[in-house]
């Protein structure tokens, strides 16, 4: 989530910065910095914003646990599909 998305979500609720900051549990000046892009939106605040503003979870940061899918060649992929159908 970036500051522009945070700003758009707040405006869609019809809230001024003071109300948005109060709902998010941050100061109004800090929310202003976030919305202008002067500060990065921290992960914990993105999670809270999704809940407070009723946004899609697609706005949340990706899981950083290191679990990435590595590409497989065709024979490996075919073998895994056969195993999963058994």
Rosetta constraint file for C-alpha pairs under 8 A:
AtomPair CA 1 CA 5 HARMONIC 6.32 0.50
AtomPair CA 1 CA 6 HARMONIC 7.15 0.50
AtomPair CA 1 CA 41 HARMONIC 6.66 0.50
AtomPair CA 1 CA 46 HARMONIC 6.20 0.50
AtomPair CA 1 CA 59 HARMONIC 5.25 0.50
AtomPair CA 1 CA 60 HARMONIC 6.22 0.50
AtomPair CA 1 CA 61 HARMONIC 6.82 0.50
AtomPair CA 2 CA 6 HARMONIC 6.42 0.50
AtomPair CA 2 CA 34 HARMONIC 7.81 0.50
AtomPair CA 2 CA 35 HARMONIC 7.59 0.50
AtomPair CA 2 CA 37 HARMONIC 7.15 0.50
AtomPair CA 2 CA 40 HARMONIC 6.98 0.50
AtomPair CA 2 CA 41 HARMONIC 6.09 0.50
AtomPair CA 3 CA 7 HARMONIC 6.09 0.50
AtomPair CA 3 CA 34 HARMONIC 5.10 0.50
AtomPair CA 3 CA 35 HARMONIC 3.84 0.50
AtomPair CA 3 CA 36 HARMONIC 5.93 0.50
AtomPair CA 3 CA 37 HARMONIC 5.13 0.50
AtomPair CA 3 CA 40 HARMONIC 7.39 0.50
AtomPair CA 3 CA 41 HARMONIC 6.66 0.50
AtomPair CA 4 CA 8 HARMONIC 6.12 0.50
AtomPair CA 4 CA 35 HARMONIC 5.66 0.50
AtomPair CA 4 CA 36 HARMONIC 7.03 0.50
AtomPair CA 4 CA 37 HARMONIC 7.32 0.50
AtomPair CA 5 CA 9 HARMONIC 6.11 0.50
AtomPair CA 5 CA 35 HARMONIC 7.89 0.50
AtomPair CA 6 CA 10 HARMONIC 6.25 0.50
AtomPair CA 6 CA 34 HARMONIC 7.89 0.50
AtomPair CA 6 CA 35 HARMONIC 6.11 0.50
AtomPair CA 6 CA 49 HARMONIC 7.45 0.50
AtomPair CA 7 CA 11 HARMONIC 6.18 0.50
AtomPair CA 7 CA 35 HARMONIC 5.36 0.50
AtomPair CA 8 CA 12 HARMONIC 6.04 0.50
AtomPair CA 9 CA 13 HARMONIC 6.47 0.50
AtomPair CA 9 CA 53 HARMONIC 6.20 0.50
AtomPair CA 9 CA 55 HARMONIC 7.63 0.50
AtomPair CA 10 CA 14 HARMONIC 6.53 0.50
AtomPair CA 10 CA 15 HARMONIC 5.74 0.50
AtomPair CA 10 CA 16 HARMONIC 7.46 0.50
AtomPair CA 10 CA 17 HARMONIC 7.81 0.50
AtomPair CA 10 CA 20 HARMONIC 6.28 0.50
AtomPair CA 10 CA 53 HARMONIC 6.91 0.50
AtomPair CA 11 CA 15 HARMONIC 5.80 0.50
AtomPair CA 11 CA 16 HARMONIC 7.26 0.50
AtomPair CA 13 CA 53 HARMONIC 7.11 0.50
AtomPair CA 15 CA 19 HARMONIC 5.74 0.50
AtomPair CA 15 CA 20 HARMONIC 5.94 0.50
AtomPair CA 16 CA 20 HARMONIC 6.22 0.50
AtomPair CA 17 CA 21 HARMONIC 5.88 0.50
AtomPair CA 17 CA 28 HARMONIC 5.97 0.50
AtomPair CA 17 CA 31 HARMONIC 7.07 0.50
AtomPair CA 17 CA 32 HARMONIC 7.25 0.50
AtomPair CA 18 CA 22 HARMONIC 6.14 0.50
AtomPair CA 18 CA 27 HARMONIC 7.79 0.50
AtomPair CA 18 CA 28 HARMONIC 5.36 0.50
AtomPair CA 19 CA 23 HARMONIC 6.17 0.50
AtomPair CA 20 CA 24 HARMONIC 6.17 0.50
AtomPair CA 20 CA 28 HARMONIC 7.90 0.50
AtomPair CA 20 CA 31 HARMONIC 7.89 0.50
AtomPair CA 21 CA 25 HARMONIC 5.86 0.50
AtomPair CA 21 CA 26 HARMONIC 5.02 0.50
AtomPair CA 21 CA 27 HARMONIC 5.56 0.50
AtomPair CA 21 CA 28 HARMONIC 5.21 0.50
AtomPair CA 21 CA 31 HARMONIC 5.98 0.50
AtomPair CA 22 CA 26 HARMONIC 6.26 0.50
AtomPair CA 22 CA 27 HARMONIC 7.14 0.50
AtomPair CA 22 CA 28 HARMONIC 7.76 0.50
AtomPair CA 23 CA 52 HARMONIC 7.09 0.50
AtomPair CA 24 CA 45 HARMONIC 7.37 0.50
AtomPair CA 24 CA 48 HARMONIC 6.71 0.50
AtomPair CA 24 CA 49 HARMONIC 6.71 0.50
AtomPair CA 24 CA 52 HARMONIC 7.26 0.50
AtomPair CA 26 CA 30 HARMONIC 6.60 0.50
AtomPair CA 26 CA 31 HARMONIC 6.72 0.50
AtomPair CA 27 CA 31 HARMONIC 6.31 0.50
AtomPair CA 28 CA 32 HARMONIC 6.17 0.50
AtomPair CA 29 CA 33 HARMONIC 6.37 0.50
AtomPair CA 30 CA 34 HARMONIC 6.31 0.50
AtomPair CA 31 CA 35 HARMONIC 6.09 0.50
AtomPair CA 32 CA 36 HARMONIC 6.14 0.50
AtomPair CA 33 CA 37 HARMONIC 6.22 0.50
AtomPair CA 33 CA 38 HARMONIC 5.01 0.50
AtomPair CA 33 CA 39 HARMONIC 5.62 0.50
AtomPair CA 34 CA 38 HARMONIC 5.94 0.50
AtomPair CA 34 CA 39 HARMONIC 4.90 0.50
AtomPair CA 34 CA 40 HARMONIC 6.22 0.50
AtomPair CA 34 CA 41 HARMONIC 6.00 0.50
AtomPair CA 41 CA 45 HARMONIC 6.50 0.50
AtomPair CA 41 CA 46 HARMONIC 6.45 0.50
AtomPair CA 42 CA 46 HARMONIC 6.30 0.50
AtomPair CA 43 CA 47 HARMONIC 6.32 0.50
AtomPair CA 43 CA 60 HARMONIC 7.51 0.50
AtomPair CA 43 CA 61 HARMONIC 6.62 0.50
AtomPair CA 44 CA 48 HARMONIC 6.36 0.50
AtomPair CA 45 CA 49 HARMONIC 5.96 0.50
AtomPair CA 46 CA 50 HARMONIC 6.21 0.50
AtomPair CA 46 CA 59 HARMONIC 7.47 0.50
AtomPair CA 46 CA 60 HARMONIC 6.10 0.50
AtomPair CA 46 CA 61 HARMONIC 7.69 0.50
AtomPair CA 47 CA 51 HARMONIC 6.56 0.50
AtomPair CA 47 CA 60 HARMONIC 6.29 0.50
AtomPair CA 48 CA 52 HARMONIC 6.02 0.50
AtomPair CA 49 CA 53 HARMONIC 5.55 0.50
AtomPair CA 49 CA 54 HARMONIC 7.65 0.50
AtomPair CA 49 CA 55 HARMONIC 7.49 0.50
AtomPair CA 50 CA 54 HARMONIC 5.45 0.50
AtomPair CA 50 CA 55 HARMONIC 4.58 0.50
AtomPair CA 50 CA 56 HARMONIC 6.56 0.50
AtomPair CA 50 CA 57 HARMONIC 6.57 0.50
AtomPair CA 50 CA 59 HARMONIC 7.18 0.50
AtomPair CA 50 CA 60 HARMONIC 7.49 0.50
AtomPair CA 51 CA 55 HARMONIC 6.74 0.50
AtomPair CA 55 CA 59 HARMONIC 7.23 0.50
AtomPair CA 63 CA 67 HARMONIC 7.93 0.50
AtomPair CA 72 CA 76 HARMONIC 5.96 0.50
AtomPair CA 72 CA 77 HARMONIC 5.96 0.50
AtomPair CA 73 CA 77 HARMONIC 6.24 0.50
AtomPair CA 74 CA 78 HARMONIC 6.04 0.50
AtomPair CA 75 CA 79 HARMONIC 6.10 0.50
AtomPair CA 76 CA 80 HARMONIC 6.21 0.50
AtomPair CA 77 CA 81 HARMONIC 6.25 0.50
AtomPair CA 78 CA 82 HARMONIC 6.28 0.50
AtomPair CA 79 CA 83 HARMONIC 6.23 0.50
AtomPair CA 80 CA 84 HARMONIC 6.14 0.50
AtomPair CA 81 CA 85 HARMONIC 6.29 0.50
AtomPair CA 82 CA 86 HARMONIC 6.50 0.50
